[in-house]
Amino acid sequence: MKRILILLCLTAFSARATLADPGSALRSAMQKPIDRGELPGLIYIVADRDTILEEQYLGMSDLAGRKKMSPDALFWIASQSKPFAGVAVMMLVEEGKLDLDTPVAAYLPELKQMMVRSLKKENFQVLEKAAKSVTLRHLLSHTGGMTFLGGVQEQTGKIDLLSLENSIYVTAITPLLFEPGENYEYSNQGINIAAAIVERASGMSYEAFLQKRIFEPLGMSSATFFPEGKQLSNLILPHTVKEGKMEEMQIGYLQYPLSDRSKRHVEAGGGIFCSPRDLLKFYRMVAAKGIYSNIRIVSEESVRQMGEAQTCIYPKSRNGLGWAVSDSYMGHGGALGSDTKVYKKSGLIVMYIVQGDFPKQHEAFALFEQTVKQLYSLE
């Protein structure tokens, strides 16, 4: 028995030592783009369901104010907001309030007469009544035919311009790009309509639903659509490069001030702000197949379905239910440079955060992914 215990202890020590080695190599690799002035700063976390294996806050969150990156940093998670919509929908599917393959008009009668753009002979574009019905499965996998943004939002590029309720009416008069299920078009509008259905089915605002059913049970105290007060002082300020110099920029997709609830609205497709450690709790829940801190948030079967490719129509990416997926991972990226993946086999969570628009941004992320995969033998 003693030999077995000693062997187990040595095995555990060896595993920790092996995982300790990648840390210095990863930090050394990711410090280089900052030292070269290609990025103002970045954050990354490598963790499993129980332990943070590597966590670094490198460089500056505010160049002008000389403020260093820190664990209480708040960032715009952008399209990493979409997986929250997937979880919210699946919660209501489990409760029998929603069905993934029922036409959305059953929940939103306003969308009963959807039109679709069609090319006729001599390339004349006409509108015809859609022959197929849009479903929640279509919305969450970006195959419903909806545009990236609808109506006035498409013209302004602001994703927080309309309430979810008003977004329904704008969607009703915005023609589909193709028959549902027949093609792929990345669509914030589709995710927003899914969130509007969550509101109708639950009797709660989408913001309140996420707060009560996801944020609070997971202890995500920093998560918000409207950062204010101290949260704003902790915000990682986005930067860009102009005429060879790095300077602060605004988030072009959003209206300012960010705390203004009279002007801005809840945006399910890309509106959440959060700290890295709080966002990690969400992904840990998924890595543990729906459980966090002994609390079941969503079923194991729902996690499996969300991480399963719904379509291979779009060759560069396969989409789950609110998630970007592959055979090896489920996760999502976000505008300005954030990305998180949960590797299905190992349960390893890999998070990377940059906020801005930089000429060599994609090179830095590629270096990060390549280094992590090599050091942690990810499949």
Rosetta blueprint (number, residue, H / E / L):
1 M L
2 K H
3 R H
4 I H
5 L H
6 I H
7 L H
8 L H
9 C H
10 L H
11 T H
12 A H
13 F H
14 S H
15 A H
16 R H
17 A H
18 T H
19 L H
20 A H
21 D H
22 P H
23 G H
24 S H
25 A H
26 L H
27 R H
28 S H
29 A H
30 M H
31 Q H
32 K H
33 P H
34 I H
35 D H
36 R L
37 G L
38 E L
39 L L
40 P L
41 G E
42 L E
43 I E
44 Y E
45 I E
46 V E
47 A E
48 D L
49 R L
50 D L
51 T L
52 I E
53 L E
54 E E
55 E E
56 Q E
57 Y E
58 L E
59 G E
60 M E
61 S E
62 D E
63 L L
64 A L
65 G L
66 R L
67 K E
68 K E
69 M L
70 S L
71 P L
72 D L
73 A L
74 L E
75 F E
76 W E
77 I L
78 A H
79 S H
80 Q H
81 S H
82 K H
83 P H
84 F H
85 A H
86 G H
87 V H
88 A H
89 V H
90 M H
91 M H
92 L H
93 V H
94 E H
95 E L
96 G L
97 K L
98 L L
99 D L
100 L L
101 D L
102 T L
103 P E
104 V H
105 A H
106 A H
107 Y L
108 L L
109 P H
110 E H
111 L H
112 K L
113 Q L
114 M L
115 M E
116 V E
117 R E
118 S E
119 L E
120 K L
121 K H
122 E H
123 N H
124 F L
125 Q E
126 V E
127 L E
128 E E
129 K E
130 A L
131 A L
132 K L
133 S L
134 V L
135 T E
136 L H
137 R H
138 H H
139 L H
140 L H
141 S H
142 H L
143 T L
144 G L
145 G L
146 M L
147 T L
148 F L
149 L L
150 G L
151 G H
152 V H
153 Q H
154 E H
155 Q H
156 T H
157 G L
158 K L
159 I L
160 D L
161 L L
162 L L
163 S L
164 L H
165 E H
166 N H
167 S H
168 I H
169 Y H
170 V H
171 T H
172 A H
173 I L
174 T L
175 P L
176 L E
177 L L
178 F L
179 E L
180 P L
181 G L
182 E L
183 N L
184 Y L
185 E L
186 Y L
187 S L
188 N H
189 Q H
190 G H
191 I H
192 N H
193 I H
194 A H
195 A H
196 A H
197 I H
198 V H
199 E H
200 R H
201 A H
202 S H
203 G L
204 M L
205 S L
206 Y H
207 E H
208 A H
209 F H
210 L H
211 Q H
212 K H
213 R H
214 I H
215 F H
216 E H
217 P H
218 L H
219 G L
220 M L
221 S L
222 S L
223 A L
224 T E
225 F L
226 F L
227 P L
228 E L
229 G L
230 K H
231 Q H
232 L H
233 S H
234 N L
235 L E
236 I L
237 L L
238 P L
239 H E
240 T E
241 V E
242 K E
243 E L
244 G L
245 K E
246 M E
247 E E
248 E E
249 M L
250 Q L
251 I L
252 G L
253 Y L
254 L L
255 Q L
256 Y L
257 P L
258 L L
259 S L
260 D L
261 R L
262 S L
263 K L
264 R L
265 H L
266 V L
267 E L
268 A L
269 G L
270 G L
271 G L
272 I L
273 F E
274 C E
275 S L
276 P H
277 R H
278 D H
279 L H
280 L H
281 K H
282 F H
283 Y H
284 R H
285 M H
286 V H
287 A H
288 A L
289 K L
290 G L
291 I E
292 Y E
293 S L
294 N L
295 I E
296 R E
297 I L
298 V L
299 S L
300 E H
301 E H
302 S H
303 V H
304 R H
305 Q H
306 M H
307 G L
308 E L
309 A L
310 Q L
311 T E
312 C L
313 I L
314 Y L
315 P L
316 K L
317 S L
318 R E
319 N E
320 G L
321 L L
322 G L
323 W L
324 A E
325 V E
326 S L
327 D L
328 S L
329 Y E
330 M E
331 G E
332 H E
333 G E
334 G E
335 A L
336 L L
337 G L
338 S E
339 D E
340 T E
341 K E
342 V E
343 Y E
344 K L
345 K L
346 S L
347 G L
348 L L
349 I E
350 V E
351 M E
352 Y E
353 I E
354 V L
355 Q L
356 G E
357 D E
358 F L
359 P L
360 K L
361 Q H
362 H H
363 E H
364 A H
365 F H
366 A H
367 L H
368 F H
369 E H
370 Q H
371 T H
372 V H
373 K H
374 Q H
375 L H
376 Y H
377 S L
378 L L
379 E L
